[in-house]
């Protein structure tokens, strides 16, 4: 199982470095809450559950690494 070591928002993309050193990115427009978020809200990303998930506390949004890798980005 891969875990997230680092996560950030850049140029309307959510970016992650995984434990195998691969970089994964997906556009914020694929997630309804992120698409409608302010820059500050989208940038406030927490790595949760031992690196298996991402959380945006101001948006009450959680995404799992497994879900992201499978192409599930939350509601569109």
Backbone as JSON, one array per atom type, in Angstrom:
{
  "sequence": "XXXXXXXXXXXXXXXXXXXXXXXXXXXXXXXXXXXXXXXXXXXXXXXXXXXXXXXXXXXXXXXXXXXXXXXXXXXX",
  "N": [[0.84, -1.18, 0.0], [0.5, 2.22, -0.79], [1.54, 5.28, 0.69], [0.99, 8.76, 1.44], [3.55, 11.12, 1.38], [3.94, 13.8, 1.08], [1.84, 16.57, 0.36], [0.28, 19.0, -1.71], [-1.13, 22.05, -3.13], [-1.15, 23.28, -6.37], [-1.22, 25.39, -9.11], [-4.0, 24.91, -9.71], [-4.08, 22.19, -9.31], [-4.08, 19.21, -7.34], [-1.43, 17.85, -5.69], [0.72, 15.12, -4.95], [3.31, 13.38, -3.25], [4.18, 10.1, -3.17], [4.94, 7.23, -1.04], [6.54, 5.58, -2.56], [7.93, 7.34, -4.01], [6.73, 8.33, -6.3], [5.07, 10.91, -8.11], [1.86, 12.13, -7.95], [-0.86, 13.73, -9.52], [-3.91, 15.58, -9.67], [-6.58, 17.39, -11.22], [-8.27, 20.09, -9.57], [-10.89, 20.57, -10.37], [-12.15, 18.15, -10.61], [-13.31, 17.51, -8.23], [-16.05, 18.48, -6.4], [-16.14, 20.08, -4.0], [-13.5, 21.03, -3.82], [-13.29, 22.37, -6.24], [-14.96, 24.54, -5.85], [-13.72, 25.87, -3.84], [-11.83, 28.39, -2.03], [-8.58, 29.73, -2.78], [-6.96, 29.61, -0.49], [-8.37, 27.72, 1.08], [-8.16, 25.41, -0.56], [-5.44, 25.0, -0.49], [-4.97, 24.24, 2.09], [-4.19, 21.44, 3.14], [-4.25, 18.39, 4.83], [-2.42, 15.53, 5.74], [-3.7, 12.45, 6.52], [-4.62, 9.62, 8.63], [-2.31, 7.97, 8.87], [-1.05, 8.53, 6.49], [-2.65, 7.51, 4.51], [-4.71, 8.98, 3.56], [-6.13, 12.17, 2.52], [-7.06, 15.33, 3.85], [-9.16, 18.16, 3.86], [-9.66, 20.43, 6.04], [-11.18, 22.82, 6.3], [-13.09, 22.48, 4.4], [-14.41, 20.19, 4.98], [-13.75, 17.75, 3.72], [-12.58, 14.62, 2.66], [-10.28, 12.46, 1.1], [-9.24, 9.28, -0.02], [-6.04, 7.76, -0.55], [-6.04, 5.4, -2.02], [-8.52, 5.64, -3.35], [-8.03, 7.93, -4.93], [-5.95, 6.96, -6.57], [-7.43, 5.1, -7.93], [-9.01, 6.67, -9.44], [-11.15, 7.96, -8.27], [-12.44, 10.84, -7.2], [-14.17, 12.12, -5.5], [-17.36, 13.84, -5.36], [-18.48, 15.2, -8.46]],
  "CA": [[0.0, 0.0, 0.0], [1.25, 3.47, -0.85], [1.1, 6.36, 1.56], [1.39, 10.09, 1.02], [4.61, 11.74, 2.18], [3.8, 15.25, 0.95], [0.7, 16.96, -0.48], [0.17, 20.45, -1.88], [-1.97, 22.58, -4.2], [-0.31, 24.07, -7.3], [-1.8, 25.62, -10.45], [-5.3, 24.23, -9.8], [-3.87, 20.74, -9.22], [-3.68, 18.63, -6.07], [-0.2, 17.1, -5.97], [1.15, 14.26, -3.85], [4.46, 12.49, -3.38], [3.88, 8.86, -2.47], [6.05, 6.56, -0.37], [7.44, 4.99, -3.58], [8.53, 8.54, -4.63], [5.98, 8.78, -7.47], [4.26, 12.1, -7.93], [0.51, 12.0, -8.49], [-1.57, 15.0, -9.58], [-5.23, 15.59, -10.29], [-7.13, 18.75, -11.24], [-9.27, 20.35, -8.53], [-12.25, 20.59, -10.9], [-12.73, 16.82, -10.51], [-13.95, 17.4, -6.92], [-16.97, 19.63, -6.25], [-15.75, 20.97, -2.9], [-12.25, 21.7, -4.17], [-13.56, 23.25, -7.38], [-15.61, 25.76, -5.35], [-12.95, 26.37, -2.7], [-10.9, 29.5, -2.21], [-7.17, 29.31, -2.88], [-6.51, 29.29, 0.86], [-8.99, 26.46, 1.48], [-7.61, 24.31, -1.36], [-4.05, 24.81, -0.08], [-4.93, 23.73, 3.46], [-4.3, 19.98, 3.01], [-3.64, 17.61, 5.9], [-2.24, 14.1, 5.49], [-4.37, 11.78, 7.65], [-4.69, 8.15, 8.71], [-1.01, 7.36, 8.6], [-0.65, 8.76, 5.1], [-3.55, 6.84, 3.55], [-5.77, 9.9, 3.13], [-5.96, 13.63, 2.54], [-8.19, 16.04, 4.44], [-9.26, 19.61, 3.75], [-10.49, 20.68, 7.22], [-12.13, 23.91, 6.11], [-14.1, 22.06, 3.43], [-14.97, 18.92, 5.44], [-13.55, 16.83, 2.6], [-11.54, 13.6, 2.81], [-10.07, 11.55, -0.03], [-8.26, 8.25, 0.27], [-5.02, 7.56, -1.58], [-6.54, 4.32, -2.88], [-9.55, 6.22, -4.2], [-7.39, 8.82, -5.91], [-5.25, 6.12, -7.53], [-8.44, 4.41, -8.73], [-9.75, 7.67, -10.22], [-12.33, 8.45, -7.54], [-12.02, 12.13, -6.65], [-15.31, 12.73, -4.82], [-18.43, 14.29, -6.26], [-18.14, 16.16, -9.54]],
  "C": [[0.89, 1.24, 0.0], [0.67, 4.48, 0.12], [1.63, 7.68, 1.01], [2.47, 10.61, 1.95], [4.48, 13.26, 2.17], [2.61, 15.52, 0.05], [0.63, 18.48, -0.53], [-0.75, 20.77, -3.05], [-1.09, 23.48, -5.06], [-1.01, 24.17, -8.65], [-3.08, 24.83, -10.68], [-5.18, 22.71, -9.86], [-3.59, 20.37, -7.76], [-2.53, 17.68, -6.38], [0.2, 16.31, -4.72], [2.44, 13.56, -4.23], [4.14, 11.27, -2.53], [5.14, 8.23, -1.88], [7.01, 5.89, -1.35], [8.1, 6.07, -4.43], [7.85, 8.96, -5.94], [5.2, 10.03, -7.13], [2.94, 11.9, -8.66], [-0.14, 13.38, -8.45], [-2.96, 14.77, -10.15], [-5.8, 17.01, -10.21], [-8.24, 18.93, -10.21], [-10.69, 20.31, -9.09], [-12.92, 19.21, -10.85], [-13.45, 16.58, -9.17], [-14.76, 18.66, -6.68], [-16.52, 20.6, -5.16], [-14.46, 21.71, -3.21], [-12.45, 22.7, -5.3], [-14.13, 24.58, -6.9], [-14.87, 26.4, -4.19], [-12.15, 27.62, -3.06], [-9.49, 28.92, -2.33], [-6.66, 28.86, -1.52], [-7.08, 27.95, 1.33], [-8.39, 25.27, 0.73], [-6.17, 24.0, -0.95], [-3.91, 24.2, 1.3], [-5.21, 22.23, 3.45], [-3.58, 19.33, 4.18], [-3.52, 16.16, 5.43], [-2.77, 13.39, 6.73], [-4.22, 10.27, 7.57], [-3.39, 7.47, 8.32], [-0.56, 7.48, 7.16], [-1.54, 8.11, 4.07], [-4.67, 7.74, 3.06], [-5.34, 11.34, 3.18], [-7.23, 14.25, 3.1], [-8.04, 17.53, 4.2], [-10.2, 20.05, 4.86], [-11.52, 21.79, 7.03], [-13.28, 23.52, 5.18], [-14.84, 20.8, 3.87], [-14.92, 17.89, 4.31], [-12.37, 15.9, 2.89], [-11.48, 12.78, 1.54], [-9.02, 10.53, 0.38], [-7.26, 8.16, -0.87], [-5.48, 6.48, -2.55], [-7.59, 4.85, -3.85], [-8.97, 7.1, -5.29], [-6.7, 7.98, -6.98], [-6.22, 5.36, -8.43], [-9.29, 5.38, -9.55], [-11.02, 8.16, -9.57], [-11.91, 9.71, -6.77], [-13.14, 12.83, -5.88], [-16.35, 13.17, -5.84], [-17.93, 15.29, -7.28], [-19.31, 17.09, -9.73]]
}
